[in-house]
Each structure stands twice: as C-alpha cells, then as structure tokens.
C-alpha cells in the first residue's frame, strides 16, 4: 500500500485532492492508497513520527510501496496524474503539458506563493514558527494583486487557462485565489480581481471548494 499524508484545508495538500477529483477519483477511495490526515493547527506534522517521514515537516507527502518518499506537492500530483485515471490533468501531449506547466508556475509563484508568504509573515498563527517580518505581508499581497491582470487577460473569452480545457494550471490558480481570502483579497470582487477571474473562481469553487471535495469524507 502507498501512504498519502494530507492536511485537507491547506493549499498544497488541496492540490492533490482537487487533481484527483478532476480525474473523477477520490483519494479516500483509491484501492492502493492509505490516507493519513494530519492536523497542522494541532502540530501533528511536527511530531517525531512524521518528521522521520519528511524532515521538512510539510504536507502533502506520498510514500510508495518501495519506500520512495515524494514530499513535494507537484511531484505527488505528477505521480498521481500518470498512475490513476484516464485523462491527464497535466496535459495531453508535449506541447500541451509545456503550456500547462508555464501557466501553472506563474499562478503558483505570483499568486499562491505570494499569498502564502503574506500568511507566513502576517498571520498570528505563524508567529511561533516563523521569524516574521511584518513588511513582507502587504508587499506580498500587492505583488499577487499586481499579477492578476495577466490571468484576467488569458481568461478573456475562455473558461480555462489553457486550450479551453481544465488543467492543473486552473487548479493552482483557483487554490491561490481561494487562499487569498485569508489575507483579505476577495476573489468575487471584480473591482479587485477582474470580472473574468470572478467568473472563473465561481465555476471552480462550485466543483473544488473544501466542502465540495470533502463531502462524505473526513476533513
């Protein structure tokens, strides 16, 4: 059996859950994967037992049958995308995969990670673990907001970011926008994010919200 370590409400572990749902699957129902849920707010990822699995103490982590440890969300999703289900969320061919990769990386580094950096340096819950620099929070939020017109333009006349087809790039952008709510950026405010992004967010949220992805399964 493979073991998947998750915290179901954080952006990076949610990539795994959303990817599997996009493939018509549920991580809890895959026959050869055991899911272990860790509660970050309770410090379960800081235990000696989990640290022995991933010394970085980050989630998600996928441990394969031979003991191989994949402790990066992109690596976990790449593996799951290739092994399970029929349709690839990462791209149908070499060019499509490259296009998805390019847009996904921009969404990750410009939107998701800037909101995560703002959270690390501006949220009280992180004060005990991070040497916070308060000035980073507003600057990181602004950098994310400044990148939104790039995606607003791509979405003009399109439902999805690449080839008018749901891909991993859409999942990452959606999760970044959704996490931005924690830092006060409303993905439903057209004046802030743009009307195309609002429409995109609403469509994605209906399918991939935490509630939609965990209904009937443990949160």
Backbone bond lengths (Angstrom), bond angles and torsions (degrees), N, CA, C in turn:
res aa  C-N    CA-C-N  psi(-1)  N-CA   C-N-CA  omega(-1)  CA-C   N-CA-C  phi
1 X - - - 1.473 - - 1.534 110.74 -
2 X 1.319 115.51 145.87 1.447 121.85 171.85 1.527 107.98 -91.48
3 X 1.314 116.47 153.86 1.457 120.53 179.22 1.521 108.96 -122.13
4 X 1.335 115.97 126.60 1.460 122.44 179.29 1.518 108.35 -112.95
5 X 1.328 115.61 120.29 1.463 121.53 178.64 1.529 108.21 -98.22
6 X 1.348 115.52 126.70 1.462 120.43 -174.89 1.526 112.06 -134.95
7 X 1.333 114.35 154.68 1.460 123.63 161.01 1.522 103.79 -128.59
8 X 1.316 118.37 110.83 1.459 122.48 -160.23 1.518 116.29 -75.09
9 X 1.327 118.67 -6.65 1.461 118.63 -176.72 1.527 113.56 -112.40
10 X 1.318 118.65 -1.89 1.468 121.64 178.28 1.530 109.64 -89.93
11 X 1.335 117.86 150.35 1.470 120.87 -174.41 1.523 115.03 -56.64
12 X 1.323 118.36 -48.50 1.462 119.11 -175.69 1.527 113.12 -66.27
13 X 1.328 120.47 -46.30 1.467 118.70 174.69 1.528 112.88 -63.69
14 X 1.318 117.17 -31.18 1.472 119.97 179.10 1.535 111.44 -64.98
15 X 1.324 117.12 -26.02 1.466 119.44 175.76 1.528 110.19 -55.11
16 X 1.313 115.86 -43.74 1.465 121.75 -177.97 1.525 110.25 -64.13
17 X 1.324 116.49 -47.48 1.457 121.83 -177.71 1.528 110.39 -63.30
18 X 1.344 116.20 -45.01 1.464 120.27 -179.19 1.522 111.73 -67.95
19 X 1.322 117.08 -39.44 1.462 120.50 177.86 1.526 110.56 -58.60
20 X 1.319 116.16 -47.71 1.460 119.86 -178.20 1.529 110.79 -65.19
21 X 1.318 117.23 -38.25 1.467 119.14 178.53 1.520 110.10 -65.79
22 X 1.338 117.34 -38.43 1.460 121.04 178.52 1.524 111.07 -62.55
23 X 1.330 116.40 -25.30 1.464 121.41 178.04 1.529 111.96 -91.11
24 X 1.341 115.54 5.59 1.460 119.87 179.85 1.507 113.46 80.09
25 X 1.330 117.17 21.27 1.465 121.95 -176.34 1.524 111.07 -123.76
26 X 1.315 115.49 163.89 1.458 122.69 174.45 1.518 108.19 -125.46
27 X 1.317 117.35 128.84 1.466 119.74 -175.81 1.521 111.71 -57.02
28 X 1.318 117.47 -33.19 1.464 120.84 -177.29 1.519 112.71 -73.48
29 X 1.341 116.68 -15.43 1.461 119.68 -175.91 1.527 113.60 -106.93
30 X 1.338 117.79 1.12 1.465 120.29 179.09 1.522 108.44 -72.20
31 X 1.317 116.34 130.11 1.465 120.67 -167.94 1.524 114.50 -64.89
32 X 1.343 117.87 -28.13 1.462 118.93 -174.83 1.523 113.20 -114.01
33 X 1.353 116.47 22.56 1.464 120.55 177.46 1.522 109.21 -124.60
34 X 1.326 115.75 127.15 1.460 121.87 170.53 1.519 108.37 -98.71
35 X 1.323 117.12 125.84 1.467 121.49 -178.57 1.526 109.45 -98.16
36 X 1.323 115.37 128.77 1.461 121.22 174.41 1.526 108.11 -115.70
37 X 1.327 115.39 117.98 1.462 121.15 -178.23 1.529 110.41 -90.91
38 X 1.323 114.92 126.81 1.460 121.01 178.81 1.521 109.11 -114.04
39 X 1.324 116.55 136.84 1.452 122.04 -179.37 1.531 108.89 -99.29
40 X 1.331 115.67 105.96 1.462 120.62 -177.04 1.518 111.30 -62.94
41 X 1.336 116.82 -39.28 1.468 119.82 -177.47 1.523 111.87 -63.19
42 X 1.327 116.83 -21.26 1.467 121.04 177.70 1.524 112.20 -97.78
43 X 1.333 116.55 2.75 1.455 120.66 176.88 1.518 114.57 74.63
44 X 1.329 117.42 19.83 1.461 119.87 -177.78 1.526 112.62 -65.42
45 X 1.338 116.08 -25.06 1.465 120.13 178.80 1.524 112.29 -77.69
46 X 1.325 117.05 -6.29 1.463 121.67 -178.62 1.527 112.02 -98.92
47 X 1.320 116.82 -0.50 1.462 120.50 -177.37 1.526 110.91 -69.34
48 X 1.304 115.17 159.27 1.459 120.71 178.74 1.527 110.92 -62.38
49 X 1.327 115.82 -37.08 1.465 120.17 -178.30 1.527 110.80 -62.95
50 X 1.334 117.58 -45.85 1.461 119.02 -179.24 1.519 111.72 -74.84
51 X 1.316 117.11 -34.79 1.465 120.18 178.10 1.515 111.53 -61.24
52 X 1.326 116.38 -30.83 1.466 119.60 177.42 1.533 110.95 -68.52
53 X 1.331 117.02 -24.20 1.468 122.00 176.61 1.521 109.97 -83.42
54 X 1.323 116.36 -48.10 1.465 121.81 179.48 1.519 109.23 -135.21
55 X 1.326 118.06 100.47 1.460 121.75 -179.28 1.525 113.39 -58.85
56 X 1.339 117.34 -20.18 1.464 120.56 177.95 1.522 111.97 -78.10
57 X 1.328 116.84 -12.05 1.468 123.63 177.18 1.531 112.21 59.62
58 X 1.332 116.05 35.74 1.459 121.58 -179.37 1.524 110.41 -115.71
59 X 1.320 115.66 155.95 1.458 123.73 177.35 1.524 109.28 -122.24
60 X 1.334 117.65 149.50 1.452 129.73 6.75 1.526 112.59 -85.46
61 X 1.323 114.59 166.17 1.463 122.10 173.22 1.528 107.45 -138.92
62 X 1.321 116.13 136.87 1.461 121.44 174.52 1.517 108.19 -121.07
63 X 1.332 116.07 122.85 1.461 121.84 177.17 1.520 108.00 -106.66
64 X 1.329 116.68 121.40 1.458 121.69 -178.01 1.529 111.29 -82.57
65 X 1.321 115.53 171.25 1.469 120.30 -176.24 1.522 112.99 -59.88
66 X 1.336 117.20 -31.64 1.464 120.14 -178.38 1.519 112.78 -87.66
67 X 1.333 117.22 6.05 1.445 121.43 178.40 1.512 114.62 93.67
68 X 1.329 118.07 -4.05 1.467 121.43 176.32 1.521 109.53 -59.98
69 X 1.332 116.56 132.06 1.457 121.97 -178.88 1.529 109.41 -109.72
70 X 1.305 116.15 120.42 1.473 122.13 173.14 1.515 106.98 -104.81
71 X 1.339 116.14 108.32 1.468 119.53 -173.31 1.524 112.84 -115.13
72 X 1.338 116.06 29.00 1.457 122.04 176.45 1.519 107.56 -129.92
73 X 1.330 117.70 136.15 1.461 120.93 -174.41 1.524 112.16 -61.06
74 X 1.332 117.28 -38.80 1.457 119.82 179.61 1.527 110.61 -65.64
75 X 1.328 116.59 -42.54 1.464 120.83 179.28 1.520 110.80 -63.15
76 X 1.329 116.75 -43.33 1.461 120.72 179.18 1.532 110.16 -61.13
77 X 1.332 116.21 -44.66 1.462 120.22 -178.30 1.526 111.74 -68.84
78 X 1.325 117.38 -37.86 1.469 120.48 176.31 1.527 110.03 -59.47
79 X 1.320 115.98 -45.12 1.468 120.20 -179.53 1.525 110.59 -63.21
80 X 1.312 116.83 -51.07 1.456 120.95 -177.02 1.523 111.49 -62.24
81 X 1.326 116.54 -37.66 1.462 120.42 -179.02 1.520 111.56 -64.28
82 X 1.321 117.07 -36.78 1.461 120.87 -177.84 1.527 112.62 -80.77
83 X 1.321 117.31 -29.20 1.469 120.47 -172.63 1.529 112.65 -91.30
84 X 1.339 117.15 -34.37 1.465 119.53 -171.77 1.529 112.09 -115.52
85 X 1.327 114.92 145.64 1.453 120.85 177.27 1.520 112.09 74.86
86 X 1.325 114.91 176.11 1.459 120.28 -176.30 1.524 112.42 -99.56
87 X 1.318 117.46 -53.32 1.458 120.51 -176.06 1.520 111.51 -78.96
88 X 1.341 116.49 133.91 1.462 120.49 177.54 1.519 110.39 -84.03
89 X 1.319 116.40 129.66 1.462 122.01 176.35 1.533 110.41 -85.19
90 X 1.320 116.21 -16.71 1.462 121.15 -179.84 1.533 112.54 -84.03
91 X 1.338 118.14 -14.67 1.453 120.54 -179.36 1.509 112.06 138.23
92 X 1.330 116.64 146.47 1.459 121.93 -173.40 1.521 114.02 -85.76
93 X 1.328 117.47 -25.62 1.459 121.70 -179.85 1.527 108.06 -149.06
94 X 1.326 116.91 -176.81 1.460 120.52 -173.56 1.519 111.85 -60.83
95 X 1.331 117.10 -47.20 1.466 120.47 -178.16 1.525 110.77 -66.51
96 X 1.333 116.32 -43.76 1.464 120.21 179.27 1.528 110.53 -61.31
97 X 1.318 117.02 -44.79 1.469 120.57 178.82 1.528 111.41 -60.81
98 X 1.336 116.20 -39.85 1.468 119.72 179.70 1.521 110.82 -65.39
99 X 1.341 116.70 -41.50 1.468 120.45 178.87 1.521 111.13 -65.08
100 X 1.333 116.40 -42.99 1.463 120.39 177.89 1.528 110.17 -62.19
101 X 1.327 116.33 -43.01 1.469 120.95 179.51 1.518 111.06 -59.97
102 X 1.331 117.19 -43.97 1.468 120.94 -177.55 1.526 111.41 -62.66
103 X 1.333 116.35 -47.54 1.464 119.50 -178.11 1.522 110.57 -71.58
104 X 1.340 116.34 -38.10 1.465 119.66 178.34 1.522 111.75 -60.38
105 X 1.335 116.73 -44.07 1.464 119.66 -179.57 1.527 111.23 -64.39
106 X 1.314 117.43 -38.15 1.462 119.95 177.89 1.519 110.41 -65.13
107 X 1.333 116.70 -43.89 1.465 120.30 178.02 1.523 111.39 -62.29
108 X 1.328 115.37 -38.46 1.464 120.39 -178.10 1.527 111.30 -68.74
109 X 1.324 115.95 -51.65 1.462 119.76 -173.09 1.525 113.31 -78.07
110 X 1.334 117.09 -34.23 1.459 119.26 -176.42 1.525 113.49 -90.43
111 X 1.322 117.68 -31.66 1.468 120.40 -177.81 1.528 111.29 -105.30
112 X 1.326 116.94 -66.86 1.461 119.85 -173.22 1.523 113.11 -60.40
113 X 1.326 117.05 -51.63 1.457 119.29 -174.74 1.525 112.94 -68.87
114 X 1.318 117.56 -30.43 1.463 118.73 176.05 1.522 111.42 -68.34
115 X 1.338 116.92 -39.97 1.462 118.55 174.78 1.527 110.99 -66.85
116 X 1.333 116.86 -36.79 1.463 119.55 177.66 1.522 111.18 -67.21
117 X 1.334 117.08 -38.65 1.462 120.50 176.97 1.528 110.52 -64.14
118 X 1.336 115.53 -41.02 1.462 119.40 176.92 1.526 110.76 -61.29
119 X 1.330 116.27 -39.48 1.459 121.14 178.51 1.528 110.76 -64.86
120 X 1.324 115.81 -44.92 1.466 120.29 -179.88 1.528 111.65 -58.17
121 X 1.331 116.32 -40.90 1.465 120.13 -173.51 1.522 114.15 -99.22
122 X 1.345 116.89 -7.01 1.454 117.62 -175.89 1.509 116.12 -125.84
123 X 1.332 117.15 -4.77 1.461 118.75 -177.18 1.529 110.45 -103.06
124 X 1.330 118.00 133.02 1.478 121.26 -177.39 1.527 113.61 -57.25
125 X 1.315 117.86 -29.67 1.464 120.30 -176.62 1.525 112.12 -66.54
126 X 1.324 117.96 -17.16 1.465 121.57 -178.41 1.525 112.83 -99.93
127 X 1.308 117.13 -2.77 1.467 120.91 -173.93 1.527 112.68 -61.34
128 X 1.335 116.84 -31.00 1.466 119.60 -176.55 1.521 112.70 -80.28
129 X 1.354 117.05 -14.29 1.460 119.85 -176.77 1.522 113.63 -113.25
130 X 1.317 117.37 -22.56 1.462 121.88 -173.02 1.529 109.69 -118.06
131 X 1.323 115.49 137.59 1.462 120.35 171.79 1.530 106.86 -77.46
132 X 1.337 115.04 83.35 1.449 120.85 -169.76 1.535 112.87 -67.51
133 X 1.328 114.17 138.19 1.462 122.31 171.53 1.513 105.49 -116.17
134 X 1.312 116.72 102.90 1.461 121.22 -168.63 1.526 113.05 -59.14
135 X 1.335 117.24 -29.38 1.466 120.18 -178.76 1.523 112.46 -66.47
136 X 1.338 117.12 -22.75 1.460 120.34 -179.12 1.525 112.10 -65.90
137 X 1.341 116.84 -34.08 1.460 120.47 -172.93 1.532 112.62 -60.87
138 X 1.342 119.43 -58.57 1.474 118.43 -178.77 1.519 113.20 -64.71
139 X 1.326 117.37 -33.97 1.469 119.77 179.34 1.533 110.93 -67.54
140 X 1.333 116.56 -37.88 1.462 120.37 179.14 1.523 110.89 -69.01
141 X 1.327 116.33 -40.72 1.464 120.33 176.99 1.526 110.17 -60.70
142 X 1.318 116.38 -44.50 1.459 119.73 -178.90 1.520 111.60 -65.58
143 X 1.317 116.99 -37.05 1.449 119.47 178.16 1.528 110.72 -62.90
144 X 1.332 116.97 -40.15 1.465 120.30 177.28 1.523 110.67 -63.80
145 X 1.321 116.42 -45.30 1.467 120.98 179.89 1.527 110.38 -61.86
146 X 1.329 116.11 -38.52 1.466 120.21 -179.56 1.526 112.68 -65.25
147 X 1.343 116.61 -24.08 1.467 120.61 -179.13 1.524 112.78 -86.44
148 X 1.320 117.41 -12.61 1.459 120.49 -175.27 1.530 113.90 -62.01
149 X 1.343 120.06 -37.55 1.472 118.85 178.82 1.524 113.54 -58.07
150 X 1.321 117.56 -28.47 1.473 120.97 176.75 1.524 110.43 -59.27
151 X 1.328 116.29 -44.90 1.460 120.72 -179.28 1.528 111.32 -78.33
152 X 1.314 116.07 -33.28 1.466 119.96 175.39 1.527 110.25 -57.48
153 X 1.318 116.72 -41.64 1.468 120.97 -179.97 1.527 111.12 -68.56
154 X 1.340 116.90 -44.05 1.472 120.47 179.71 1.526 110.86 -59.33
155 X 1.324 116.98 -36.24 1.462 121.62 -175.17 1.529 113.14 -83.26
156 X 1.312 117.54 -2.70 1.466 119.98 177.96 1.530 109.96 -61.66
157 X 1.324 116.03 115.51 1.458 120.52 -179.95 1.518 114.72 77.65
158 X 1.341 116.76 8.57 1.466 120.35 -177.46 1.528 110.29 -134.01
159 X 1.328 115.80 148.54 1.459 120.28 175.60 1.520 111.58 -85.86
160 X 1.331 116.54 -30.14 1.456 121.12 -176.65 1.527 110.60 -127.22
161 X 1.314 116.47 167.83 1.457 122.01 -171.33 1.523 114.13 -78.13
162 X 1.332 117.24 -31.78 1.469 120.51 -173.98 1.529 110.16 -130.64
163 X 1.310 116.51 121.86 1.472 122.49 172.99 1.525 113.91 56.57
164 X 1.335 116.73 27.03 1.472 120.27 179.85 1.524 112.43 51.17
165 X 1.330 115.42 37.90 1.462 121.08 -178.74 1.521 108.95 -141.47
166 X 1.322 116.85 134.69 1.463 120.59 178.97 1.522 110.48 -55.74
167 X 1.326 116.47 130.90 1.462 121.34 178.53 1.523 109.21 -141.28
168 X 1.318 114.52 177.68 1.459 120.14 179.57 1.524 111.42 -63.99
169 X 1.325 117.58 -26.60 1.461 120.80 176.86 1.525 110.36 -61.42
170 X 1.332 117.35 -40.44 1.458 121.35 178.43 1.519 111.09 -64.87
171 X 1.321 116.27 -41.08 1.469 120.24 179.52 1.515 110.59 -61.96
172 X 1.323 117.11 -44.54 1.463 120.49 -177.83 1.526 111.02 -67.30
173 X 1.336 117.43 -42.82 1.465 119.16 177.86 1.523 110.25 -63.01
174 X 1.320 117.08 -44.95 1.465 119.65 179.02 1.525 111.52 -58.06
175 X 1.330 117.14 -46.84 1.465 120.39 -178.52 1.524 111.52 -64.48
176 X 1.327 116.84 -36.25 1.452 120.07 175.76 1.514 111.43 -63.87
177 X 1.338 117.02 -46.25 1.460 121.10 177.90 1.521 111.15 -62.09
178 X 1.328 116.42 -41.27 1.458 120.58 -178.51 1.525 111.15 -65.64
179 X 1.338 115.96 -38.69 1.463 118.98 178.93 1.525 110.84 -71.67
180 X 1.328 117.14 -26.98 1.464 120.05 178.33 1.512 112.94 -59.55
181 X 1.338 117.18 -23.32 1.463 120.22 178.18 1.524 110.96 -60.31
182 X 1.339 116.14 -34.41 1.464 120.84 179.80 1.526 110.32 -61.52
183 X 1.350 115.96 -31.14 1.461 120.83 -178.07 1.526 112.30 -101.48
184 X 1.325 116.03 17.71 1.462 120.63 171.18 1.509 116.45 86.99
185 X 1.330 118.10 11.48 1.468 120.74 177.39 1.521 108.14 -103.25
186 X 1.322 116.51 111.98 1.460 122.35 -174.41 1.525 110.54 -86.07
187 X 1.345 118.57 114.22 1.463 121.12 -179.03 1.519 113.27 -71.92
188 X 1.341 116.64 -1.69 1.468 120.82 175.70 1.525 112.03 -103.61
189 X 1.332 116.49 4.63 1.465 121.41 179.50 1.527 109.07 -95.92
190 X 1.319 116.69 100.77 1.465 121.22 -175.95 1.513 112.12 -61.64
191 X 1.319 117.80 -29.09 1.466 120.35 -179.95 1.521 111.91 -67.41
192 X 1.332 115.94 -26.26 1.463 120.51 -179.69 1.522 112.20 -94.56
193 X 1.321 116.85 -45.67 1.468 120.21 -171.30 1.530 113.69 -105.23
194 X 1.329 117.87 -20.30 1.459 120.98 -177.43 1.520 111.61 102.49
195 X 1.328 116.95 147.29 1.462 121.47 -174.34 1.527 112.56 -67.82
196 X 1.319 117.82 -35.11 1.473 119.73 178.55 1.524 110.93 -65.22
197 X 1.323 116.46 -40.18 1.466 120.62 178.72 1.520 110.53 -67.87
198 X 1.330 117.42 -37.70 1.467 120.17 176.63 1.529 109.71 -58.74
199 X 1.330 117.05 -48.30 1.466 120.96 179.96 1.522 111.32 -62.31
200 X 1.327 116.11 -42.18 1.461 121.19 177.76 1.526 110.42 -61.51
201 X 1.316 116.91 -47.27 1.456 121.03 -178.63 1.527 111.00 -61.33
202 X 1.320 117.03 -43.99 1.463 120.49 -178.94 1.533 110.73 -60.82
203 X 1.336 117.16 -43.77 1.458 120.30 179.24 1.522 111.46 -62.85
204 X 1.332 116.12 -47.02 1.462 120.67 -178.13 1.526 111.45 -67.53
205 X 1.327 116.40 -38.44 1.461 119.97 -176.88 1.522 110.94 -66.23
206 X 1.318 116.83 -33.54 1.461 120.26 178.90 1.526 111.43 -62.25
207 X 1.330 116.77 -30.35 1.457 121.31 -176.60 1.526 113.68 -100.11
208 X 1.352 116.75 -31.04 1.464 119.49 -167.46 1.530 114.42 -125.37
209 X 1.318 117.16 17.34 1.459 118.97 173.72 1.520 109.60 -62.60
210 X 1.325 116.49 163.81 1.464 119.99 178.20 1.527 109.88 -57.73
211 X 1.323 116.86 -41.85 1.464 120.57 179.92 1.512 111.53 -64.29
212 X 1.339 116.65 -44.59 1.462 120.29 -177.94 1.520 111.85 -65.49
213 X 1.324 116.22 -33.66 1.472 120.22 -176.52 1.515 114.06 -86.97
214 X 1.332 117.55 -11.65 1.466 119.51 -176.48 1.521 112.09 -119.16
215 X 1.339 117.01 3.23 1.471 119.43 -178.67 1.526 109.39 -58.79
216 X 1.321 114.94 123.68 1.456 120.30 179.78 1.506 113.65 85.10
217 X 1.351 116.92 -4.20 1.466 121.18 179.97 1.516 109.27 -123.86
218 X 1.324 118.65 159.18 1.466 120.79 -179.20 1.505 111.87 -65.59
219 X 1.330 116.48 139.07 1.459 121.24 175.70 1.511 109.67 -90.81
